[in-house]
Amino acid sequence: MKTQSDSAAFDTLLQALEPEALSPRESFRRFRTRLVRLFAWKHCEDPENLADETISRLVKNIQAGREISLDHPYRYVRVIARNVFYEYLRAKEKSGIEMDVDELPDLPAPEETEDCWTLCLAQLSPDKREFLEKYFLDSIDREQFAREKGLTINALRLTVFRYKAALKLCIENCIMRLSKVRN
Amino acid sequence: MSVEPSQETEELITRFLSGQLSEEERNAVEERFLADDDYFAQLLVMEDSLVDDYVLGRLTDEERNNADLLFRSSLVEKREVRFTEDLIASLRRAREAKEERTRSKKKRTLDDGEIVIPKTSPWLQSQVSLNLIARGLRGLPKAFSATAGLVLLLLIVGSIYVVFHYQRQTRELLAQRAALERNIQEVHEKLSREIQDSSELGKRLDLENKMRTQAEEALALSRNREPRTVASVILLPTIFERGGGSKIISLDANATLLRLGLEVPASPPYPTYNVLIKTFDGREVWSRDSIPASQIKQNKLSFVLSTSFFPYNDYRIELLGVSENGDSKVVADYAFKVRK
């Protein structure tokens, strides 16, 4: 690792962490998502900030010339993340302040994103839209719905997850475009 | 995800998300989802399903309390819940809008009982159809019906105006065309007549000229049955100089006829010639037009005229060549003096 530049060393680490990613950018996105979830599932109020802190420390270690085993890179990452988490807990305990999630910066008001929702739902194929309507609006038991569609429960969950992921991407892009237009 | 998770894995993930795992179990799950893509994906799918159940109110109280801890702990989880809530609200809006459209459509759709019954008279069918159209129009919002009616009326009036205007224009154009054709026909006929007349006139003129020449010559001859004295003179083209260069013709008392022979320049030949004799002070004495070139013999054009035309005076003769298109040009000038 010492023979590589810091940037190249970080890219090599990202590739080892996310071997299925198609580009360093995609590797970074996937890696960060994983860290954000790690902290979210630990019930941290600001998991994104903690994920970024973990990545920052990782880069510093690479710049300091620390060797990272590429056979088990996530073990090393997890150690850093755990340190960050403990520091977060200590700081929280020290401050004695319980953060209320409702006081965190809010999301855009629903009416602001209504147009985007209309647009993105219209972009879904009719069968997908009908699928989601039935899943969310009709009071049908999930097992029964899965049987009707000839799916296993897990396949049903996965299908809904994928449709929602597509919509999420559409909504994010739409909101971004809207804010650009407004600004 | 390539493999269906086992029930055991599902239960483990559910307990992980609900915060019910021991520290050791939790570390194992964390280590695994960090390194295993499929496992991480499964966790995301299970969490998403939990969000759905949470939002749809399908959780038991205990499950809901645990989910509350997770979903109210961070902005990231709050976003997930909010996204699903917005999705459901949007789907509901879309469905309601769709149902509203269907209801509106149904309102305008024909009832079964109002559909034209087979084997009824055409008059009745027409009546029913008109009723249905009227009912359909009544089903529309009033403002829309009024606007649509106005637009329809304007369209009908506009169409009628366009049709009548077009018909009138067509009639006018056809009349103009017929008049033009008549005019053209008349002009053709007139032209033909004039050409014919002109041709006949020309022939008659030629004939009259010949007759006149013959008559003049006959008259000149008849005036004196006695042996006549014919004075003859050949004139050459000249340049006018009053009092000088002109041929002097002495006509004695017995001379009754004067034969004038004009020497015609060889070129260019003209189909016809005009001859004009006048005094030098401009008084016309005698003239003849349209003399055919055939009358020129050996470069000479001859006339026999009565001496009575020529009292004592100085005379000049203009010989003009007339081309086929009617243009005339002086071919030669001649001069002579009559002295008695």
Chai-1 contact restraints between the chains, C-beta under 6 A:
chainA,res_idxA,chainB,res_idxB,connection_type,confidence,min_distance_angstrom,max_distance_angstrom,comment,restraint_id
A,R34,B,L34,contact,1.0,0.0,6.0,A-B,restraint_1
A,A40,B,S74,contact,1.0,0.0,6.0,A-B,restraint_2
A,A40,B,V76,contact,1.0,0.0,6.0,A-B,restraint_3
A,A40,B,E77,contact,1.0,0.0,6.0,A-B,restraint_4
A,H43,B,S73,contact,1.0,0.0,6.0,A-B,restraint_5
A,E45,B,S74,contact,1.0,0.0,6.0,A-B,restraint_6
A,P47,B,S74,contact,1.0,0.0,6.0,A-B,restraint_7
A,P47,B,V76,contact,1.0,0.0,6.0,A-B,restraint_8
A,Y74,B,L34,contact,1.0,0.0,6.0,A-B,restraint_9
A,Y74,B,A35,contact,1.0,0.0,6.0,A-B,restraint_10
A,R78,B,L34,contact,1.0,0.0,6.0,A-B,restraint_11
A,V101,B,R72,contact,1.0,0.0,6.0,A-B,restraint_12
A,V101,B,K78,contact,1.0,0.0,6.0,A-B,restraint_13
A,L104,B,L75,contact,1.0,0.0,6.0,A-B,restraint_14
A,L107,B,R82,contact,1.0,0.0,6.0,A-B,restraint_15
A,P110,B,D86,contact,1.0,0.0,6.0,A-B,restraint_16
A,W117,B,S90,contact,1.0,0.0,6.0,A-B,restraint_17
A,L121,B,S90,contact,1.0,0.0,6.0,A-B,restraint_18
A,L121,B,A94,contact,1.0,0.0,6.0,A-B,restraint_19
A,L132,B,L91,contact,1.0,0.0,6.0,A-B,restraint_20
A,E133,B,L91,contact,1.0,0.0,6.0,A-B,restraint_21
A,E133,B,R95,contact,1.0,0.0,6.0,A-B,restraint_22
A,F136,B,I88,contact,1.0,0.0,6.0,A-B,restraint_23
A,F136,B,L91,contact,1.0,0.0,6.0,A-B,restraint_24
A,L137,B,L91,contact,1.0,0.0,6.0,A-B,restraint_25
A,N154,B,E4,contact,1.0,0.0,6.0,A-B,restraint_26
A,R157,B,V45,contact,1.0,0.0,6.0,A-B,restraint_27
A,R157,B,S49,contact,1.0,0.0,6.0,A-B,restraint_28
A,L158,B,V45,contact,1.0,0.0,6.0,A-B,restraint_29
A,F161,B,V45,contact,1.0,0.0,6.0,A-B,restraint_30
A,F161,B,D48,contact,1.0,0.0,6.0,A-B,restraint_31
